[in-house]
Amino acid sequence: MKIAVTYENGQIFQHFGKSKQWKVYEVENGRSTTSCVFDVEAEGHTARVQFLVDHHIDTVVCGGIGGPALAALKAANITVYPGHTGDADAVVEQVITGAIVADENYTPHTCHHGKN
C-alpha cells in the first residue's frame, strides 16, 4: 500500500489542488516502512491526480478537496480520506491501524476562484 498526504511542515496541507509537497508512505504488514517528501510544481487537481497515479498511490489523506478532484481520485481507484488536519505522520498511523476510515459522505469544498 502507498499512502500520499498533502504536506507542509509536518502537517496535512489544507488545499488539495495547491499542495506543493506530498509525503508518500510505503506500508507493509500493517506499518509504514519508508516515507519520502516530494515537491510538485504544477498546480491544480488534474496535475495532482496524475502525480498520484504516476507514483502508484492507492490512498490519499488530505484536508479540503473539491468535487472534481474527489471524483478524479475515485475514478483512478484511489481511496480518499478527506477533511483531516494536524500531524501527517499521526494521521497516517491512524489510517494504517484502521482508527479512522474514509468518509464516503464528505462534502467537497467549493472553490471560488475557479480551480480545485
N, C-alpha and C positions, 0 to 999 in steps of 0.2 A: 504494500500500500504506500502511496505517496500523497502526503498532505501538503498543500500550499496555503500560506496565510498572508493576507495583505499586511505589510510590515513597515514599522517606523520606530526606531529607537527602542526595540524590545516589546513594543505594544502593537496591538492589532490596529492597523490604519483604517480609518472610518469611511473611505470613499473608494469603492472597488475600482472604478474607471480611472482614478487618478493616482493609484498606488504606484509609487516609483520603485518600491522594493517589494520582493516576495521572499518569505522564508519557506524553504521546502524541506520537509522532514521525510525520511525513509523509515518505514515502520515494518518490523519483522517480529514475529512471535509475540505480539502484544506490547512491544516497546519501541521507542524511537532509537534507531541505530546510528543515524547521521542526520545532520542538518546543514544547510548552506543558504546564505542570503544572496539573492540575485537582483541586480539592477535591471529595470525595464524602462527604456526610454520612450517608446511610443505611447501615446495616450489613447484612451477610450476603451470601452468594453470589448470591442472586437479584437483589438491587439492583445488585451489581457487574456481573453479566452484562447486565442491562438498560442500564446506563450504557454499556457497551461496544457493544452493539447500536445504541443511540441515536446514538453517535458514529461509526458505520460502521467500527469496528475489525475488522481481519481477522486480526491476530496479537497474541498476548499472551505476555509474558515475566513470570514470577513466581517466587517462592520456593515455599513449601509451598502445597498446594492439596488440598482434599478431593475425594472421589469424586463427590458430587452437583454440585459446581461444575465439575469437569472434564467431566462428562457434559453439563452445560448449555452449556458453551462449544463442545463438539464438535457438539451439536445446532444451535447457532447458526452452524455452519460457520466457527468461529474456530480458527485453528491455535494450539496452546499449546506453549510452551517452558517447562515447569515445572522446579522444583528448582534455580534459579540464585541465586547470591549475588553481592555485590560492586557495583562501579560500574555504574549503569544505562546510561550512555552507551556504555561499553566493551562491555557485553554486547550491546546493540542493534547496535552496529557489527559484532560477530561474527555476529549473525543476518543482517544485510544482506549481508555478504560470503560467507555460507554456511559460515563456520568452525565454527559449531555448527548442529545440526539438532534438530528437535522430537523428543523422546523418547517414542516410541509405547509403550514398556514401563515408563513411570514408574508407580511405586506411590503412589497417593494417600495423603495423611495421614489418620489417623483423629483426629477431633476429639472430645475427651472431655466437652465442655460443651454439646453439642447443636447447635452452629452451625458452619458452614463459612465 
